[in-house]
Amino acid sequence: MTTSQPPIPLTDEQIAVRRASARRTALIAACIAVAVYVGFIALNALSQ
């Protein structure tokens, strides 16, 4: 059986980098979702 080590606390700089990365990922996902949404609306409008 192995003993697990306690997690190493992150510095403020590391936390800021992770937050920026998470924010960027969320914005990219949101942009893709909006693009798909607008694409379906445009496809529906053009098919009529």
C-alpha positions as CSV (number, residue, x, y, z in Angstrom):
1,M,0.0,0.0,0.0
2,T,1.3,3.4,-0.9
3,T,0.9,6.5,1.1
4,S,-0.3,9.6,-0.8
5,Q,1.5,12.8,-0.4
6,P,-0.5,15.9,0.5
7,P,-0.9,18.3,-2.5
8,I,1.7,21.0,-2.9
9,P,0.1,24.4,-2.5
10,L,0.1,26.5,-5.6
11,T,1.6,29.9,-5.8
12,D,-0.5,32.9,-6.7
13,E,1.2,33.0,-10.1
14,Q,0.3,29.4,-10.8
15,I,-3.3,30.0,-9.8
16,A,-3.5,33.0,-12.1
17,V,-2.1,31.0,-15.0
18,R,-4.6,28.2,-14.4
19,R,-7.5,30.7,-14.2
20,A,-6.4,32.4,-17.4
21,S,-6.2,29.0,-19.1
22,A,-9.7,28.0,-17.8
23,R,-11.1,31.3,-18.9
24,R,-9.7,30.9,-22.4
25,T,-11.0,27.3,-22.7
26,A,-14.5,28.5,-21.6
27,L,-14.5,31.3,-24.1
28,I,-13.4,29.0,-26.9
29,A,-16.2,26.5,-26.0
30,A,-18.7,29.4,-25.9
31,C,-17.6,30.7,-29.3
32,I,-18.0,27.3,-30.8
33,A,-21.5,26.9,-29.3
34,V,-22.6,30.3,-30.6
35,A,-21.2,29.5,-34.0
36,V,-23.1,26.3,-34.2
37,Y,-26.3,28.0,-33.0
38,V,-26.0,30.8,-35.6
39,G,-25.1,28.2,-38.2
40,F,-28.3,26.3,-37.6
41,I,-30.4,29.5,-37.7
42,A,-28.7,30.6,-40.9
43,L,-29.2,27.1,-42.4
44,N,-32.9,27.2,-41.5
45,A,-33.3,30.7,-42.9
46,L,-31.5,29.9,-46.2
47,S,-33.4,26.6,-46.7
48,Q,-36.8,28.4,-46.8
